[in-house]
Amino acid sequence: MNRPGSAYLLGVPAGYRRTGPRAGILVHLRSLVVCAICGLLILIGAVASLTTGTYPIPVTTLLQIVLGEGDQLSQFILLDQRMPRVVGAVGIGGMLGMSGSLFQSLSRNPLGSPDIVGFTRGATTGGLVAILVLSSTTTAVVTGTGAILGGAATAALVIVLTLRRGLGGDVLVLVGIALGQLLSSINDYLLVATDIETAEAAKTWQHGSLNGITWQFVLPLVVVAVLLLPVGLWLGGPGRVLEMGDDTAAGLGLQVRRTRAAMIGYGVVLAAVCVAAAGPIGFLALAAPQLASRLCRSPGMNLTSSFMVGAALMVLADFVAGRLLSPFQIPVGLICSALGGLYLMWLLGMGGQQRRE
């Protein structure tokens, strides 16, 4: 039992602390530590990515360039080639982590991530149509628009197919998986039906890669992230109420279907923007929220910690992709898929161990 005067009796749950103006902000201490550690890992991975490679740049030169000094060649390599890749990795990894957290909360299923339930493949279909049909391999706006429209159309179709059952749980996952398989066959057909050179370029994009990413792709990503992330934090409140169950949430005055549809739309936009910038990157949206939940041990959605864990995983995975077989560049999507496969095997092993116990 808690002693009189403890945090619990003062209205603060165990593991939390009030801070901010008039102590009006409730902070989960373990989540704060996890986010700080992830921030440190992001910093370490970013510095390693910026200073190593075919043309190494010493840390002292990095500091000079940050201060506006340094030679022109080092500035070009650092600011125009490596910096967009690092910034893109942080934004893409973080937004995929948030998107996965939203979908797993909505479906109440650890497999309910946008790449598993078909939304990422819908965005991929839209991007491939833009690349192959409109021949826009170098046009970020057209490719991005195609990816966002493809993801939105997929989400709308999933909502229509599951609307009668309340957009909930297993139905959402099953319909998404079925639709994802259909879209996968369409994507394969689009690649087969075009010429070899265009298909190779599209195939590289389809693997999910930050190789050669420029500010042309990263700046729209940053703008969208700045605009969308506050919306995600605002949706976190209704999302936690929704996790109590539809009946309880409705009894508390929440518009269940409207809230769920808004969260699905928001999560799809996050995933589609990431696909538009770097192509489909699998399993990151699946693993990041689960790792954040296990590390933070806090109830409900962990949007902020999912963002930080996803960003840290993406930065480190991209560093491995760029340096493992240097100067050959591995698409980061392949690294994330390999890590995702290992994560799924670990998850299955943990499930079997829990059943034996």
Protein Blocks (a to p, Z undefined) as FASTA:
>chain_A
ZZehiaklnopaehiacedehhlaccdfklmmmmmmmmmmmmmmmmmmmmgcjbdcdfkl
mmmmmnopajfklmmmmmmmmmmmmmmmmmmmmmmmmmmmmmmmmnopaklcfklnommm
mmmmmmmmmmmmnopaklmklmmmmmmmmmmmmmmmmmmmmmmnoopajlmmmmmmmmmm
mmmmmmmmmmmmpcfklmmmmmmmmnopaehiafklmmmmmmmmmmmmmmmmmmmmmmmm
mmnojklmmmnopafklmmmmmmmmmmmmmmmmmmmnopaehklmmmmmmmmmmnopghj
dfklmmmmmmmmmmmmmmmmmmmmocbdcdfklmmmmmmmmmmmmmmmmmmmmmmZZ
